[in-house]
């Protein structure tokens, strides 16, 4: 298995380029100097503050878990689909029932 030493940085750069942003653009949006964006992407700064990871995830429309390399699913929807697709057929109905119960509980808490 090949380990990518700069998975987070590579993902940040790919996401930035996919959105058509420059490092300067991203820096302005998240109120950080463009040099920090460069350092995040190059792996110079590896301990990126959680609030910055969340801002970048929101900006790029992905989950913080994707940026950090904890999942290959870019969004929660993709992650749910990955889990569902990995289940045996007899467990898929249980999974969907669980989602229905969760949705109903959320409605009750909101008073809908």
N, C-alpha and C positions, 0 to 999 in steps of 0.2 A: 504494500500500500504506500502510495506517495503522499507525504504530508506537505501541505501548503503552509509554509512559514508565515505567509501574510494573507491568509484567507479573508480576514476582516477588511484589510486595506484594499484587496483586490475587489471584493464585493462592493465596497463603498465607491471605488472608482468606476466600476461597471454600472452601478446604479446611477451615479452622477451623469455619466456620459449618455446613458439611455434616456435620461430626462432632458439632455441638451444643456446642462448647466456647466458653467466654469467653476473653478475652485473659488474664485472671487464671488460669484453668485451665491454659492452655498454658504460661504462665510458671512455674507450680508444677511441672508435669510435666518441663519441660526445665531447671529451675533458673535461670531468668532473670526479671528483674523484668517485670511486665506492660507497663511503659512501653517496654521493648525490643520486645515483640511488636507494640505499637501502631506503633512506629517502623519495624519491618520491613514492616508492612502498608501504611504510608503512604509508604514510599520515603524516609524521613528517613535511615535507615541502609541503605545499598545494598551495602556490603561485609560481608555476613553471613558469619561464620566457618563454615568447612566442617563443623566438628563440629556446629554448630547446624543447618545445612541437613540433615545426615544425621539428627539427632534428630527434626527436623520431618517429614522424609520417612518415617521409621519410624513416627512417631505417626499420620500421616495415611494411611499405606499406599500411598505413591506413591514414585517414584524421585526422587533428587536432581536428575536431569536435567530432570524435569518441573517441579519447583519453579523451577529456574534458567531455564526457558524454552527449553532446548535441544531439547526434543521436546514434542509434544502428547500423547504416550502417557503415561498416568499410571503404568503399571507395566511391568516387563520383559516380562510376558506380552503386553500390548497391543503393545509395540514389536516383539516377535518376530512377532506376527500381522500387523502393518503391513508388515514386511519381506517376509514370506511372500506376502501378498496383492499386493504390488507387483511380484513376480517374474513373468516369462513362464512359461507352463505347463511348458515344457521344463526350466526351472531349479528348479521346485518339488521335483521328485524328488531332485535333487542337494542341495538345502537340507535335506530330511528325512534323506538319507543322512548328511550332515555332522552333524546332531544326534544320529543313532544312534551314529556313531563317537565323538563327544564324550562321550556318556553312557557308552559302553563303556569309554573311557579313564578316566573318572572312577571307575567301579566298580573297575577294575584298580588304580588308585592307592590306593583305600580298602581293597583286599584282599577285596572281596566275592566 
